[in-house]
Amino acid sequence: MSSLDAIDRQLLAILQSDVSLSIEELAERVGLTKTPCWRRVQKLEKSGIIRRKVALLNAEILGLPVSVFAQVKTDQHTAEWADAFAAHIATLPEVVDCYRMAGDYDYLLRIVVSDIAAYDRFYKELIRHVGISDIVSNFAMEQIKSTTELPIPSGDKEKE
């Protein structure tokens, strides 16, 4: 990670909590004037630390209250299969997270749907298009914590 000073870390913490703040409000919170604050934010964006700015939506209000965590196993460990799987997953809007894993299962998907029947339709679509050897689906009963905010390193640790 590029060297971040205390102001950069403050900016990141504030922005990932509320990106809708104006540059004026942001500058005031970190003790800068507008232009230096704007330059720092631009630098954080250009460096890739800030990937994009988005609105976080309420799944329940949108009629998508069911979260399913699906563990997927394949017996096809080729680059071609992995590329085809990733390409297919990218076309499925219900999949909001997909990770390639180490351990007993190869992939972990987080899927949001309206109900169990919608997940069943999703499941049938998934197995029709990609060769998987096993899938285990776990339905979330309650969301205890969900955040997009990353812990910002303090910068106090000396580099080895």
C-alpha positions as CSV (number, residue, x, y, z in Angstrom):
1,M,0.0,0.0,0.0
2,S,1.3,3.5,-0.8
3,S,2.3,5.6,2.2
4,L,-0.8,7.1,3.8
5,D,-0.4,9.9,6.3
6,A,-2.9,10.6,9.1
7,I,-5.0,13.0,6.9
8,D,-5.3,10.4,4.1
9,R,-6.4,7.8,6.7
10,Q,-9.0,10.3,8.1
11,L,-10.2,11.0,4.6
12,L,-10.6,7.3,3.8
13,A,-12.5,6.7,7.1
14,I,-14.8,9.6,6.5
15,L,-15.4,8.8,2.8
16,Q,-16.2,5.1,3.3
17,S,-18.7,6.2,6.0
18,D,-20.4,8.9,3.9
19,V,-19.2,9.7,0.4
20,S,-21.9,12.2,-0.2
21,L,-20.1,14.9,1.8
22,S,-19.0,17.9,-0.2
23,I,-15.3,18.7,-0.6
24,E,-16.0,21.7,1.7
25,E,-17.4,19.5,4.5
26,L,-14.7,16.9,4.0
27,A,-11.9,19.6,4.1
28,E,-13.4,21.1,7.3
29,R,-13.5,17.7,9.0
30,V,-9.8,16.9,8.3
31,G,-8.5,20.5,8.8
32,L,-7.6,21.4,5.2
33,T,-8.8,23.9,2.7
34,K,-10.8,22.8,-0.3
35,T,-8.1,22.5,-2.9
36,P,-5.6,20.4,-1.0
37,C,-8.4,18.2,0.2
38,W,-9.7,17.7,-3.4
39,R,-6.1,16.9,-4.5
40,R,-5.8,14.2,-1.8
41,V,-9.1,12.6,-2.7
42,Q,-8.1,12.7,-6.4
43,K,-4.7,11.0,-5.5
44,L,-6.5,8.3,-3.5
45,E,-8.8,7.6,-6.5
46,K,-6.0,7.5,-9.0
47,S,-3.9,5.2,-6.8
48,G,-6.8,2.7,-6.8
49,I,-7.3,2.9,-3.0
50,I,-10.7,4.4,-3.7
51,R,-12.1,2.0,-6.2
52,R,-15.5,3.6,-6.8
53,K,-18.3,5.5,-5.1
54,V,-21.7,3.8,-4.8
55,A,-25.0,4.0,-3.0
56,L,-25.8,1.2,-0.6
57,L,-29.3,-0.1,-1.1
58,N,-31.7,-1.7,1.4
59,A,-32.3,-5.3,0.2
60,E,-35.4,-5.8,2.3
61,I,-37.2,-2.7,1.0
62,L,-36.3,-3.8,-2.5
63,G,-37.9,-7.2,-1.9
64,L,-34.7,-9.2,-1.6
65,P,-34.7,-10.2,2.1
66,V,-33.2,-13.7,1.6
67,S,-29.4,-14.1,1.7
68,V,-28.0,-17.4,0.7
69,F,-24.3,-18.5,1.1
70,A,-23.6,-21.2,-1.4
71,Q,-20.4,-23.3,-1.2
72,V,-19.5,-24.6,-4.6
73,K,-17.2,-27.5,-5.4
74,T,-15.9,-28.5,-8.8
75,D,-13.9,-31.4,-10.1
76,Q,-12.8,-29.4,-13.1
77,H,-9.6,-27.5,-12.1
78,T,-8.6,-26.0,-15.4
79,A,-8.1,-22.3,-16.3
80,E,-10.8,-22.7,-19.0
81,W,-13.4,-23.9,-16.6
82,A,-12.5,-21.2,-14.0
83,D,-12.7,-18.5,-16.7
84,A,-16.1,-19.8,-17.9
85,F,-17.4,-20.1,-14.3
86,A,-16.3,-16.5,-13.5
87,A,-17.8,-15.2,-16.7
88,H,-21.1,-17.0,-16.0
89,I,-21.2,-15.8,-12.4
90,A,-20.7,-12.2,-13.6
91,T,-23.9,-12.4,-15.6
92,L,-26.0,-13.4,-12.5
93,P,-27.3,-10.3,-10.7
94,E,-28.3,-12.3,-7.7
95,V,-24.7,-13.1,-6.9
96,V,-23.4,-10.1,-4.9
97,D,-20.1,-11.7,-3.8
98,C,-18.0,-14.5,-5.2
99,Y,-14.8,-15.8,-3.7
100,R,-12.4,-18.5,-4.8
101,M,-11.6,-20.4,-1.7
102,A,-8.9,-22.6,-0.2
103,G,-10.3,-25.6,1.7
104,D,-13.1,-28.1,1.1
105,Y,-15.0,-26.0,-1.3
106,D,-13.7,-24.1,-4.3
107,Y,-16.0,-21.0,-4.3
108,L,-18.2,-19.2,-1.9
109,L,-21.2,-17.2,-3.3
110,R,-23.4,-14.7,-1.5
111,I,-26.7,-14.6,-3.3
112,V,-29.7,-12.3,-2.6
113,V,-33.2,-13.3,-3.7
114,S,-36.8,-12.6,-2.8
115,D,-37.6,-16.0,-1.5
116,I,-36.8,-19.7,-1.5
117,A,-38.5,-20.3,-4.8
118,A,-36.4,-17.5,-6.4
119,Y,-33.3,-19.3,-5.0
120,D,-34.5,-22.6,-6.5
121,R,-34.8,-20.9,-9.9
122,F,-31.3,-19.4,-9.4
123,Y,-29.9,-22.8,-8.4
124,K,-31.4,-24.6,-11.5
125,E,-29.9,-21.8,-13.7
126,L,-26.5,-22.2,-12.1
127,I,-26.2,-26.0,-12.4
128,R,-27.5,-25.9,-16.0
129,H,-24.7,-23.7,-17.2
130,V,-21.6,-24.6,-15.1
131,G,-20.2,-28.0,-14.2
132,I,-20.1,-28.3,-10.5
133,S,-19.7,-31.4,-8.4
134,D,-21.3,-30.2,-5.2
135,I,-23.1,-27.2,-3.8
136,V,-24.1,-26.6,-0.2
137,S,-26.6,-23.7,0.4
138,N,-26.9,-22.0,3.8
139,F,-29.7,-19.5,4.4
140,A,-29.0,-16.6,6.7
141,M,-31.6,-16.3,9.5
142,E,-30.5,-12.9,10.7
143,Q,-27.9,-10.3,9.7
144,I,-25.8,-9.4,12.7
145,K,-23.3,-7.1,11.0
146,S,-22.7,-6.0,7.4
147,T,-20.4,-3.2,6.5
148,T,-18.4,-2.0,3.5
149,E,-16.1,-0.1,5.8
150,L,-12.6,-1.5,5.9
151,P,-10.4,-1.0,9.0
152,I,-7.9,1.7,8.1
153,P,-4.3,0.7,9.1
154,S,-3.0,3.2,11.7
155,G,0.3,3.6,10.0
156,D,2.1,3.1,13.3
157,K,3.6,-0.3,12.4
158,E,7.2,-0.1,11.2
159,K,7.8,-1.6,7.8
160,E,9.9,-4.8,7.8
